[in-house]
């Protein structure tokens, strides 16, 4: 892994993937426009072009979904049911409460939270199978109270043009019956514009590659989106108390996702850095996806940042804004309290990011590329709209009419004031 030493005040150049989002948007725009114009036929052609298979239909039949569940490995079904149960607990804790406050006597505001009616959930195909992404997206939408939930995942040549059976089995366990065999930018367009098979949605959520992220940006405004979640990232902030083998294993766990995955260690201990690199070499050589991991760890998006002390390390983390942040230091809570920018924070030696990927009860759909500076991870709030409901009696309005009229005249909007005055006896 590359090393960046900022201990002597050198300019900070954080490891970042080299992405050209403008080029990606140019690439996906024709695909989006084609689906908007030709619907299902365009989707079938895009599946044949990009996934090497032409499904017999875009909508996955119910019997195919149920057959996938019937064939699901019992051990995996048990793990998935645990993940669903834990995710429900974690997301129910996020639900805001409706509140009413009296501003003046007879005048109140009620804060309401209204779920989106229809949502589209995207689950990637790619180098791995992600039933966990089905759970993360679907549970958040269900707990929020969305009444219509559709899910799409790329067609798979190995499975007759349908999404991977494990994805379909997860849908069945969650009670999702509206599932589509479509991926990439075309699937995003399907949700945004609708086709003869799929009614358009109000919000699109779910992770994907740069082309999925670009497509989501392109349709933002026509529909809502969660974020432009890109390739996975992990940053680990560690001092000399950290276990180097644990740190190396966790860096490797995210490198396993994709050759473009980012794994970054920030530490004030050169000795820890050396020991982590030694452990990484051993663990990478022994892992199944060694070539993929080595490419990710050796890429420009990964590296070890040496800092003078933990305060500087915290500054580096806040500048980086990682998707996942692990903290392996003394005084975990006080260090964590100083973190402003991270998608999710994992504390201590026994809370690895993969726990959050599957079973912790948190959501693993998180902001990437530094967008944690202003964005949150997927949760019930993604699917909720905040609406203020205002109710004033005649007496309460009367108390404010003169001041309202004064404001209106100051803004040269006299009809505003008259709307209140006309109600005055």
N, C-alpha and C positions, 0 to 999 in steps of 0.2 A: 504494500500500500504506500502511496505517496505520503510524505510528511510535510506539514506546514508548521513552521516554528514562528510564533508571534510573541515570544516571551520578551523580546527587546523592543517591542513597539512597532514591529514591521507592519506594513499595511495588510489588513486581513483580506485574503481572497479565499472565500469559502469554497469547498468542493461542490460543484453543481453539475448536473447533466447538461450537455449541449443540445438544447432542443430548439427547433425552429417552428414555433406555433403558427406563424404566418403562413409558412409553406404547408403545414398540415391543414389549415383552414382552406387554403386554395385547393388542396387535394380532395377534401371531403365535400366541398360545396356542390360539385356536379352530382355526387352520389345522393346528397340530400334533395337536390332539385329533381332528380330522376324519380325518387320515391314519392315526392310531393305530387308529381305529375302522373306517374303510372302505377303507383301503389304496389300491390302484391307482386305483380309481374317483375317490377324492378328489383324487389327484394329477392325473389327467386334467382334472378340473373346474377345479383351480387353475391349470393351464397355460392353459386356455381363458380364464380370468378375468384372469390377470396377464400372460400372454405372447401373448394373442390368437391362439392356435392350440391345437388338441386333437390331440396325437400319436396315431398309430394304435396305439401301444403305449408302455409306459414303458421297457422294455428295448430298446436299439438293436440291430438285427440285425447280424450279422457282415459281411454283404455291404455294408451301408451304411458301416460303418467302413472296410472295405478299399477301397471305391470312393472314399472321401474321400482315402485315402492315394495312390491311383493318380493322382488329379487334383491332387495337391499341387504347387505351383510348385517346380521343382528348386532354385532359389536359396534359398527358404525351407526346404526339406528339408535342404539343406547346413547352414544356420545352426542349425536345430533339432538336427541330429545333433551339431554342435559343442557346443551348449548342454548336451545330454545327457552327452556325454563329459566336459566340464568339471565338470558337477554331480556326476558319479560320483567324480571325483578329490577334489573338495571334501568330499563326504559320507563317502567311505571314510576320510578323515583324522579324522573325528569318532568313528569306531567305538571304543568302549572295549574293553579287553582283559579277559578272564577272569583273575582272580588268586586265588591261594590263599596265605594267611598262617597260620603256626603261632603260636597265642596262647600255649600252653604245650606241653610235650612230649606228643604224643598228642592234642592238641586244636587243630583248625583251622577256619578260616572261608574258604569259597570265595565270591568275589563273582561272581555270574552275571548276564548280561544277556540277557533273553528277549524276543524280538519279539512284539508283538501278533499274534494269528493272522489277524484280519480287520479291515481298515480301509476307511473310506469317505472318498473325496477329493472335495471340492467345488470346482468351477471356475466362477466367475461368468460371466454374460453381460453385461448392462448396456450401457454406452456403448462398450465396446471388446471385442476378442476376445483371450483370454489363453491361447494355447498354452504360454506360459512358465510359467503356474501349473500346468498339467498336469505339466510337467517337474519343477518344484520339489517338488510333492507326491509324485509317483510315484517319482522317483529316491531321495528320502529313505526312503520306505517299502521300496523294493526293496533298497537297501543294508542297511537294518536287518534284513531277512530275513523280512518279512511274507509269508505264503504265500497270502493271499487279498486281492486289491485290487479294490475297486469304485470307479467314478468317476461323478459326475453333473454335468450342466451344463444350464442352462435350455433348454427347447424354443424353437426359432426359427421364426417364421412364414415367413421367407424361404427356409427349407430344409425345408419339408414337415413341420415339427414335430420334427425331429431337432436335436440341438445343432449348433453351427457346424461346418462340414466341417474347418476347421483344427484345432479341438479334437479331432475324431475322428481326424484324420491323426496328431496327436501321440500319441494313445492307441495307434494301430497301431505307430508307431515304437518305443514303449516296451513293446509286447507286452501291453497292457491290453485285454482282450476283454470285460470286464463293464462296460458303460457304460449310463447311464440318461439319459433326457430329462426331467429334473425340476429345478426351481430353487426358490430361496427357502426359506422356513420349511418348506414341505412336503417338500422334498428332505432337509432335516436330520431331519425326523420319519421319513421313509422309512428312513434309515440307523439311526436310534435304535430304532425299533419293528419294522421289517421290514414287508414286504407280501408278497402272493403272488408277486411278481416278484423281490423283493430280500430276501435274508437279512439280519437285523440285524448290525451291525458292533460292534467293541469300541472303536474310536477314530474320531472324525470330525475331519478337518483341512481347511484351506483358507480363503482370504479371501472376503469378501462385504460387502454393505452392512449397515446397522444392523439390518435385520430378520433377516438371516442370523446376525449376531452375537447378537442377542436369542434366536433359536431355539437356538443352541448353548448359551447360558447356561441356557435352560429345560430342556434334556435332560442337562445335566452331572450326573453321578451315576449316571444310567442307562448312559451311555457316557462315555468320556474325550473331551476335546477338546484341540486345540492351544492356542488362545487365541481371544479375541473380536476378531479382526483387523477393524478398521474402515477408513474412508477413508484414503487414503495421506497421509503427512506427510514433509516434508523440512525439516531445519534445517541451516543452513550457518554455521559459526563461522569468521570471516575477520578478518584484520588488513589493514593497508594494503599488504601484499605481494600480495594476491589480484588476479587478473585479473577485472575487473568484468564483462566479457562472458561469461566462463566461469560466474561465479556466477549471472548473470541467466539464462543458458541452462539451468542446472540447476534453478533455482527454477521456471522455466517448464515444464520437463520433467515435474514432478510435478503442477503445476496443470492440465496437459493431461488428467489422469485423470478429473477429476470437479469440478463446480462447488464441492463441499464440501472438496476437497483443500486441505491446509495447506502453505504455503511460508513459511518463517521464516528471516530473516537476522539473525544476532547478530554485531555488529561494534563495535570500539572506534574505528572510523574514519568520522566523518561524511562525509568526502570520498568514501570508497568507497561509502557508502550512496547518496549523490547520483548517483554514476556508475552504480551498479547499477540504480537506478530509471530513469535515462535509457536504458540498454541494454534494460531490460525493456519499456519503451514501444515501442521499435523492433521487438524480437523478437516481442512479443505481436501487434502489428499485422500482422506478416507470416506468422504461423503459421496452420495450417489451422483449428484450433479456437479462434480468437481470442476469441469470446464466452465460451466455457466457461472459458478461462484467465483472462480479465479478471474474471469473477465470482469465481473461486477466489482470485485475488491480492487482490481488493478486499474479500473477506469477513472476518469477525471472527476466523477461524482463521489468517489470514496476517498478516504484518507484518515490520517491521524493528525490532529491539531494539538501542538504542544503549547500550553499556556503557562504564565508565571505563577498563577494561583487560582483558586476556585472562583474568586470574584471575576477574574478575567474570563474564566471558562463559562460562567453564567452569561456574561456579555456576548460571548461567541454563540452560545446556544440561542439567546434571544435574537441575535442577528440572523442566525440560520433558520429558525422557526421550523424544526423538524416535524415530520408526520408523527413519528414515534420517538419519545425520549425516555431512555432509561437513566436513572440516577443511582450510581454505585459509589456512595461517599459516606463519610461520617455525617451525623446530624441531617438525616434525610429530609425531614419535614422542613427545617429552616432553609435548606437549599431549594427545595421544591417551591417554597413560598416566593422565591425570587424569580421564578420562571414565568414570563409573560407570554411567550410565543412557542407553543407546541400543540400538536393535534391531540395527543394523549400522553400522560406521564406515568411511568412505571417505576415504583419505588423499591429499591433494595435488591439483594441478591437472589431472592426467590420469587420475583415478579417479572419473568421474561416477557418480551413482546408477544411471542406465540400464545401465551396464556390469554392475552387480549384478542388475539386473532380468532380464538375459538370459544373459550369457556369462562372468561372472567366475569362476563355480564356487561362489559363495556362494548362500544361499537367500534369496529375496525375500519369503517369507511371514514377516512380522515383527510384533512387538507395537506397537500404536498407542495413542493416547489417554493417554500417560503410563505405560502398563503395563510399559514397559521397566524401570521401577524394580524389578520383581520377576519379570518374565517373559522368556523367551528366544525367539529366532526358531525357526521350524520346522527340524528337523534329525533325524538318526537317533535322537537321544535321545527325541524325541516318540513314537516307535513302540516304544521299549524299556522293559521293566520291570526294575528292579533287584531281584535276589533274593539273599539271603545263605543259603548252604548250610553248615550247621554239622555237624561230625563230631568226636566225642570218644570215645576208647577208655575201657574200664572203669577203667584206671589214672588217666587224666586226670580223669575224673569224680570218682574217689575223692579226688583232691587238693583238690577244691573243695566236697565234700559238706558239711563242717561249716560253711563260710562261707555256702553256699547256704541251709542250714537256719537259720542265724542271721538272714539277710535275711527268710526266709519267716515266721519267728515275729515279727519286728519289724513285719511287715505283717499279722499275724494270719491268715496263710494256711498253716497247718501241713501241709496236704496237699501243698503245693509241696515242702516239705522232705522229706516222706515219699516223694515220687516219686523223690528222689535216694537217700534212706537205704535204700529197699527193694532197691536194686541193690548195696548194700554187703555183701560176703561175711560 
